[in-house]
Amino acid sequence: MTIKRMLRSVLFVLIGVGLGLMWKYYSTPTSSPLSSQSSSKPAIVAPGFSPHFSLINHHGEAVTEEYYKDKYQLVYFGFTFCPDICPTELQKMANVLKQVGDRSSQIYPLFISVDPERDTPDVLKSYLSHFGETFIGLTGTEDQIDQAMDSFKVYAAKTEDPEYTNYMMSHSSYLYFLNGSGDLLGIYSKDDSIEKIIEDVKATISSKASISVPIQD
């Protein structure tokens, strides 16, 4: 790893901690970007947080954040070779979608790979099929992934672990809850309970509203 990438990784860890603290203590009201929904959930004031990306979905199609602005999003950064934390967090996301009922039709569950070298669209499609048919995998070139991580203030770096044959990825682990405008409505660490996430989603999204959009599978 270059010195530049090391310094950037340290910076993103500090920013990630800062976002978590802001989530607990600072917020301002915002309106829902979806005309058919009303939200009582305020956006988090998170300076520098501006989610943008230009990536490839698990169908091999080029997409940007604009492609998903018609719904809310639950976003997680990870990698398919992750032995424990990533599948645990994705299962948590799947359980949230199951528990919030018809509100789940208004949410895109996005999994953005931090390991584009191994996580091809086909690999992502196969991996995410274990969590739900609505899950969307996103990958790209190393530069594209770096830009996405920059915008979400995510840290990730290759590591060598003698317990594993292949390299692993050390990365920050947060689940982001966004509205269609990219406003940060919630940020959850692996220690946050599924009940907390469900409570926030239900408080934000009306169960009566529904948007008909083709499911990506």
C-alpha positions as a LaTeX table, in Angstrom:
\begin{tabular}{lrrr}
\hline
Residue & $x$ (\AA) & $y$ (\AA) & $z$ (\AA) \\
\hline
Met1 & 0.00 & 0.00 & 0.00 \\
Thr2 & 1.34 & 3.46 & $-0.90$ \\
Ile3 & 1.82 & 6.18 & 1.70 \\
Lys4 & $-0.94$ & 8.18 & 0.01 \\
Arg5 & $-3.43$ & 5.30 & 0.29 \\
Met6 & $-2.42$ & 4.65 & 3.92 \\
Leu7 & $-2.99$ & 8.28 & 4.87 \\
Arg8 & $-6.31$ & 8.30 & 3.05 \\
Ser9 & $-7.37$ & 5.13 & 4.86 \\
Val10 & $-6.58$ & 6.66 & 8.26 \\
Leu11 & $-8.49$ & 9.79 & 7.30 \\
Phe12 & $-11.55$ & 7.78 & 6.28 \\
Val13 & $-11.54$ & 5.90 & 9.59 \\
Leu14 & $-11.62$ & 9.23 & 11.43 \\
Ile15 & $-14.35$ & 10.56 & 9.16 \\
Gly16 & $-16.38$ & 7.38 & 9.67 \\
Val17 & $-16.20$ & 7.82 & 13.44 \\
Gly18 & $-17.21$ & 11.44 & 12.97 \\
Leu19 & $-20.24$ & 10.47 & 10.91 \\
Gly20 & $-21.30$ & 8.07 & 13.63 \\
Leu21 & $-21.08$ & 10.81 & 16.24 \\
Met22 & $-23.00$ & 13.22 & 14.04 \\
Trp23 & $-25.72$ & 10.61 & 13.65 \\
Lys24 & $-26.16$ & 10.57 & 17.40 \\
Tyr25 & $-26.08$ & 14.31 & 18.05 \\
Tyr26 & $-26.84$ & 16.51 & 15.01 \\
Ser27 & $-29.70$ & 16.63 & 12.54 \\
Thr28 & $-31.86$ & 19.05 & 10.54 \\
Pro29 & $-35.32$ & 18.54 & 9.02 \\
Thr30 & $-35.69$ & 17.55 & 5.40 \\
Ser31 & $-38.58$ & 16.53 & 3.18 \\
Ser32 & $-38.83$ & 13.22 & 1.39 \\
Pro33 & $-37.67$ & 13.25 & $-2.25$ \\
Leu34 & $-40.53$ & 10.89 & $-3.14$ \\
Ser35 & $-43.75$ & 12.73 & $-3.75$ \\
Ser36 & $-45.90$ & 9.79 & $-2.65$ \\
Gln37 & $-44.20$ & 9.51 & 0.72 \\
Ser38 & $-43.99$ & 11.62 & 3.84 \\
Ser39 & $-41.07$ & 11.32 & 6.20 \\
Ser40 & $-40.61$ & 12.45 & 9.77 \\
Lys41 & $-36.98$ & 11.37 & 9.70 \\
Pro42 & $-34.48$ & 14.26 & 9.68 \\
Ala43 & $-31.34$ & 14.13 & 7.57 \\
Ile44 & $-28.02$ & 13.96 & 9.35 \\
Val45 & $-25.70$ & 16.92 & 9.04 \\
Ala46 & $-22.57$ & 15.25 & 7.69 \\
Pro47 & $-20.12$ & 17.71 & 6.13 \\
Gly48 & $-18.30$ & 16.20 & 3.16 \\
Phe49 & $-20.73$ & 13.29 & 2.82 \\
Ser50 & $-22.02$ & 13.40 & $-0.75$ \\
Pro51 & $-22.67$ & 9.93 & $-2.18$ \\
His52 & $-21.78$ & 9.77 & $-5.87$ \\
Phe53 & $-20.70$ & 6.83 & $-7.96$ \\
Ser54 & $-20.33$ & 5.56 & $-11.51$ \\
Leu55 & $-20.23$ & 1.77 & $-11.30$ \\
Ile56 & $-21.34$ & $-1.48$ & $-12.92$ \\
Asn57 & $-24.29$ & $-3.42$ & $-11.53$ \\
His58 & $-24.44$ & $-7.19$ & $-11.30$ \\
His59 & $-26.05$ & $-7.31$ & $-14.74$ \\
Gly60 & $-23.00$ & $-5.62$ & $-16.27$ \\
Glu61 & $-24.84$ & $-2.32$ & $-16.78$ \\
Ala62 & $-23.25$ & 1.06 & $-16.13$ \\
Val63 & $-25.16$ & 2.97 & $-13.42$ \\
Thr64 & $-24.77$ & 6.05 & $-11.25$ \\
Glu65 & $-26.46$ & 7.18 & $-8.05$ \\
Glu66 & $-29.07$ & 8.89 & $-10.26$ \\
Tyr67 & $-30.36$ & 5.46 & $-11.29$ \\
Tyr68 & $-31.59$ & 4.83 & $-7.73$ \\
Lys69 & $-32.97$ & 8.24 & $-6.78$ \\
Asp70 & $-36.61$ & 7.14 & $-7.13$ \\
Lys71 & $-36.38$ & 5.17 & $-3.88$ \\
Tyr72 & $-34.68$ & 5.10 & $-0.52$ \\
Gln73 & $-31.48$ & 3.07 & $-0.26$ \\
Leu74 & $-29.76$ & 0.85 & 2.26 \\
Val75 & $-26.10$ & 0.80 & 1.25 \\
Tyr76 & $-23.32$ & $-1.44$ & 2.50 \\
Phe77 & $-19.67$ & $-1.61$ & 1.37 \\
Gly78 & $-17.97$ & $-5.00$ & 1.61 \\
Phe79 & $-16.62$ & $-7.91$ & $-0.40$ \\
Thr80 & $-17.80$ & $-11.39$ & $-1.31$ \\
Phe81 & $-14.75$ & $-13.17$ & 0.13 \\
Cys82 & $-15.48$ & $-11.68$ & 3.56 \\
Pro83 & $-15.72$ & $-14.60$ & 6.03 \\
Asp84 & $-18.06$ & $-13.15$ & 8.62 \\
Ile85 & $-18.87$ & $-9.44$ & 9.00 \\
Cys86 & $-20.15$ & $-8.78$ & 5.48 \\
Pro87 & $-22.55$ & $-11.73$ & 5.30 \\
Thr88 & $-23.76$ & $-10.92$ & 8.80 \\
Glu89 & $-24.51$ & $-7.32$ & 7.86 \\
Leu90 & $-26.15$ & $-8.31$ & 4.57 \\
Gln91 & $-28.34$ & $-10.79$ & 6.44 \\
Lys92 & $-29.24$ & $-7.99$ & 8.84 \\
Met93 & $-30.25$ & $-5.89$ & 5.84 \\
Ala94 & $-32.31$ & $-8.78$ & 4.46 \\
Asn95 & $-34.06$ & $-9.18$ & 7.80 \\
Val96 & $-34.84$ & $-5.46$ & 7.93 \\
Leu97 & $-36.45$ & $-5.63$ & 4.50 \\
Lys98 & $-38.49$ & $-8.63$ & 5.58 \\
Gln99 & $-39.64$ & $-7.02$ & 8.82 \\
Val100 & $-40.74$ & $-3.67$ & 7.36 \\
Gly101 & $-43.34$ & $-5.29$ & 5.11 \\
Asp102 & $-44.47$ & $-3.44$ & 2.00 \\
Arg103 & $-42.12$ & $-0.57$ & 2.80 \\
Ser104 & $-39.35$ & $-2.75$ & 1.38 \\
Ser105 & $-40.71$ & $-2.08$ & $-2.12$ \\
Gln106 & $-39.55$ & 1.51 & $-1.65$ \\
Ile107 & $-35.95$ & 0.59 & $-0.79$ \\
Tyr108 & $-32.99$ & $-0.38$ & $-2.95$ \\
Pro109 & $-30.60$ & $-2.65$ & $-1.01$ \\
Leu110 & $-27.19$ & $-1.84$ & $-2.51$ \\
Phe111 & $-23.98$ & $-3.77$ & $-1.92$ \\
Ile112 & $-20.89$ & $-1.92$ & $-3.20$ \\
Ser113 & $-17.75$ & $-4.02$ & $-3.48$ \\
Val114 & $-14.46$ & $-2.78$ & $-2.05$ \\
Asp115 & $-12.70$ & $-5.64$ & $-3.85$ \\
Pro116 & $-13.23$ & $-5.05$ & $-7.59$ \\
Glu117 & $-10.32$ & $-7.34$ & $-8.45$ \\
Arg118 & $-12.34$ & $-10.40$ & $-7.44$ \\
Asp119 & $-15.92$ & $-9.13$ & $-7.29$ \\
Thr120 & $-17.05$ & $-9.25$ & $-10.90$ \\
Pro121 & $-20.73$ & $-8.73$ & $-11.80$ \\
Asp122 & $-21.25$ & $-12.49$ & $-12.08$ \\
Val123 & $-19.63$ & $-13.11$ & $-8.70$ \\
Leu124 & $-21.81$ & $-10.45$ & $-7.10$ \\
Lys125 & $-24.97$ & $-11.80$ & $-8.69$ \\
Ser126 & $-24.30$ & $-15.30$ & $-7.39$ \\
Tyr127 & $-23.31$ & $-14.09$ & $-3.93$ \\
Leu128 & $-26.27$ & $-11.76$ & $-3.41$ \\
Ser129 & $-28.78$ & $-14.40$ & $-4.49$ \\
His130 & $-28.34$ & $-15.85$ & $-0.99$ \\
Phe131 & $-29.77$ & $-12.70$ & 0.61 \\
Gly132 & $-32.69$ & $-11.72$ & $-1.58$ \\
Glu133 & $-33.78$ & $-11.16$ & $-5.14$ \\
Thr134 & $-33.95$ & $-7.37$ & $-4.75$ \\
Phe135 & $-30.31$ & $-6.99$ & $-3.69$ \\
Ile136 & $-28.16$ & $-5.07$ & $-6.17$ \\
Gly137 & $-24.42$ & $-5.58$ & $-6.43$ \\
Leu138 & $-22.16$ & $-2.79$ & $-7.67$ \\
Thr139 & $-18.52$ & $-3.02$ & $-8.75$ \\
Gly140 & $-16.18$ & $-1.27$ & $-11.17$ \\
Thr141 & $-12.57$ & $-0.37$ & $-11.73$ \\
Glu142 & $-10.30$ & 0.38 & $-8.78$ \\
Asp143 & $-10.56$ & 4.10 & $-9.53$ \\
Gln144 & $-14.35$ & 3.93 & $-9.69$ \\
Ile145 & $-14.53$ & 2.10 & $-6.39$ \\
Asp146 & $-12.10$ & 4.59 & $-4.82$ \\
Gln147 & $-14.33$ & 7.45 & $-5.94$ \\
Ala148 & $-17.41$ & 5.77 & $-4.48$ \\
Met149 & $-15.60$ & 5.14 & $-1.20$ \\
Asp150 & $-14.41$ & 8.76 & $-1.14$ \\
Ser151 & $-17.96$ & 10.05 & $-1.45$ \\
Phe152 & $-19.27$ & 7.78 & 1.32 \\
Lys153 & $-16.15$ & 8.28 & 3.46 \\
Val154 & $-15.46$ & 4.54 & 3.49 \\
Tyr155 & $-12.10$ & 2.99 & 4.35 \\
Ala156 & $-10.80$ & $-0.19$ & 2.70 \\
Ala157 & $-7.37$ & $-1.74$ & 2.16 \\
Lys158 & $-5.88$ & $-5.11$ & 1.25 \\
Thr159 & $-4.41$ & $-7.11$ & 4.13 \\
Glu160 & $-2.50$ & $-10.37$ & 4.38 \\
Asp161 & $-3.79$ & $-12.88$ & 6.91 \\
Pro162 & $-1.89$ & $-16.13$ & 7.49 \\
Glu163 & $-5.18$ & $-17.88$ & 8.23 \\
Tyr164 & $-6.32$ & $-17.39$ & 4.64 \\
Thr165 & $-4.76$ & $-18.35$ & 1.32 \\
Asn166 & $-5.92$ & $-15.23$ & $-0.49$ \\
Tyr167 & $-5.67$ & $-11.62$ & 0.60 \\
Met168 & $-8.43$ & $-10.11$ & 2.73 \\
Met169 & $-9.90$ & $-6.62$ & 2.85 \\
Ser170 & $-9.87$ & $-4.49$ & 5.96 \\
His171 & $-12.73$ & $-2.01$ & 5.69 \\
Ser172 & $-15.09$ & 0.16 & 7.65 \\
Ser173 & $-18.44$ & $-1.48$ & 8.27 \\
Tyr174 & $-21.44$ & 0.82 & 8.24 \\
Leu175 & $-24.94$ & 0.47 & 6.85 \\
Tyr176 & $-26.15$ & 3.73 & 5.30 \\
Phe177 & $-29.83$ & 4.68 & 5.06 \\
Leu178 & $-30.35$ & 7.32 & 2.34 \\
Asn179 & $-33.28$ & 9.04 & 0.70 \\
Gly180 & $-33.50$ & 9.58 & $-3.04$ \\
Ser181 & $-31.62$ & 12.87 & $-2.85$ \\
Gly182 & $-28.67$ & 11.15 & $-1.20$ \\
Asp183 & $-29.37$ & 12.67 & 2.21 \\
Leu184 & $-28.07$ & 10.55 & 5.06 \\
Leu185 & $-31.02$ & 9.46 & 7.23 \\
Gly186 & $-29.18$ & 6.86 & 9.29 \\
Ile187 & $-25.79$ & 5.26 & 9.72 \\
Tyr188 & $-25.47$ & 1.99 & 11.61 \\
Ser189 & $-22.46$ & 0.08 & 12.84 \\
Lys190 & $-22.39$ & $-3.69$ & 13.30 \\
Asp191 & $-23.23$ & $-3.11$ & 16.97 \\
Asp192 & $-26.53$ & $-1.40$ & 16.20 \\
Ser193 & $-29.52$ & $-3.67$ & 16.60 \\
Ile194 & $-31.82$ & $-4.68$ & 13.80 \\
Glu195 & $-34.68$ & $-3.32$ & 15.89 \\
Lys196 & $-33.16$ & 0.17 & 15.73 \\
Ile197 & $-32.89$ & 0.06 & 11.94 \\
Ile198 & $-36.43$ & $-1.27$ & 11.56 \\
Glu199 & $-37.73$ & 1.48 & 13.84 \\
Asp200 & $-36.01$ & 4.15 & 11.75 \\
Val201 & $-37.24$ & 2.73 & 8.44 \\
Lys202 & $-40.82$ & 2.49 & 9.69 \\
Ala203 & $-40.66$ & 6.03 & 11.06 \\
Thr204 & $-39.41$ & 7.30 & 7.71 \\
Ile205 & $-41.39$ & 5.44 & 5.06 \\
Ser206 & $-45.16$ & 5.25 & 4.83 \\
Ser207 & $-46.44$ & 1.70 & 4.48 \\
Lys208 & $-49.32$ & 2.88 & 2.27 \\
Ala209 & $-47.12$ & 4.32 & $-0.47$ \\
Ser210 & $-45.75$ & 2.03 & $-3.13$ \\
Ile211 & $-43.68$ & 2.67 & $-6.23$ \\
Ser212 & $-43.76$ & 0.14 & $-9.06$ \\
Val213 & $-40.25$ & $-0.34$ & $-10.38$ \\
Pro214 & $-38.85$ & $-3.45$ & $-12.10$ \\
Ile215 & $-36.92$ & $-5.69$ & $-9.69$ \\
Gln216 & $-33.27$ & $-6.27$ & $-10.55$ \\
Asp217 & $-32.43$ & $-9.93$ & $-10.11$ \\
\hline
\end{tabular}
